[in-house]
Amino acid sequence: MTRLPARLAVVVKGWPRLSETFIAQELVALEAAGLQLDIWSLRHPTDTKTHPLHDRFKGPVRYLPEYLHTEPARVARALLHAHRLPGWAAGWAAFRADYKRDRTRNRIRRFGQACVMARELPDDTGALYAHFLHTPASVTRYAAILRGLPWSFSAHAKDIWTSPEWDLRDKLSPATHGADFGATCTAFGADHLNGLSAGTPVDLVYHGLELSRFPPAPDRALRAVDAPLRMMSVGRMVEKKGFDRLIAALALLPVDLNWHWTHIGGGDLKDTLRAQAEAAGVADRIIWRGACDQPEVIAAMREADLFVLPSRVAEDGDRDGLPNVLMEAASQKLPILSTPVSAIPEFITDGTHGILSDDAPRALADAMTRVACAPALGPRLAEAAYTRLHAEFTMQPGIDHLARRLTALLSGAA
């Protein structure tokens, strides 16, 4: 396939990150579509496990100074070089305007990282592309201004809902060196960002699944009413995932119901949630597996009877978008119980493709009991979700759209 002459610099929070395999999926597919990509990571990797997709990425990976004081010589050279760039005055003005509203070390670090990136970008770089609209997009915007290059972004969840409105508006306006275009993975998020935009279009681009990476759905035997109900969840142990309310719901299940719950994922609330399970008297029915790689996750899904993701809006406004893990569960015909938060109803219609419950513990417990007592219900919902996944949520349409957009950006036609 013909390669574009210009390279696309992709800015990410960290690489590789097990919780962001949707980014790896996209970048590998964009490479296959003919784009030449360089990854610029703001952080060094901390995960002990990786996904097979990370090994499939062929482009170079570069790490910016995670903290400016750890690489003073590199940062000093970058600042001296930035002063000589044609975009210095505009870049410095953009940073100063932002710093007046956000007087933090993180804001200074963003500009310092951008100066390093502006100095070290290969000469054949034609455009920049940020994954996440908060910190990565800030670094990308400053670097793009300094180098006089176009830029774009892909927004997801936390970056949309916890960023200050002024910050979002500046990144969505050509008058303040905003992006040429943006993409986001939910209609819910696209509507919100387009409502803030002063000229930057934000496209709806579902991540979808590359279904060839997943095994065919297993032949599931109908579960007997008195058989154990094997439930599982996958997600970071953070507030927006709602696992505290799920544990409270597990404690409300009927005493004669034989159930087990497996959790996969890491997170800051690990000790808190385990202590909650002990106090609620349900710890002996819970398996905490920690972070697992993709084959382990899929194997667990194939053995489970119900996938539960009780997403909710966190105190700081953070929330899920459309978690890929729901589509992964659907690929294995695993029935889904979730909540109508953010864009989850864009994939799951309550009573058709799964169950969408209020996130109150009592409501979650009632929904789990309903599935346990009606063995035919889960398979019926899972079959419908599987059909919808294959019809509307595969990866390639979104990749084709994004590849066209980024190709136009690189050629100056976006």
Secondary structure, DSSP 8 states (H G I E B T S, - for coil): ----SSEEEEEEEESS-GGGHHHHHHHHHHHHTT-EEEEEEEE----S---HHHHH--S-EEE--SSGGGSHHHHHHHHHHHTTSTTHHHHHHHHHHHHHH--SHHHHHHHHHHHHHHHHS-TTEEEEEEESTTHHHHHHHHHHHHHT--EEEEE-SHHHHSS-HHHHHHHT-GGGT--SEEEES-HHHHHHHHHH-SS--EEE----B-GGGS----------TTS-EEEEEES-SSGGG-HHHHHHHHTTS-TT--EEEEEE---TTHHHHHHHHHHHT-GGGEEE--S--HHHHHHHHHH-SEEEE-----TTS---SS-HHHHHHHHTT--EEE---TTGGGT--BTTTBEE--SSHHHHHHHHHHHHH-TTHHHHHHHHHHHHHHHH-BSHHHHHHHHHHHHHHHTT--
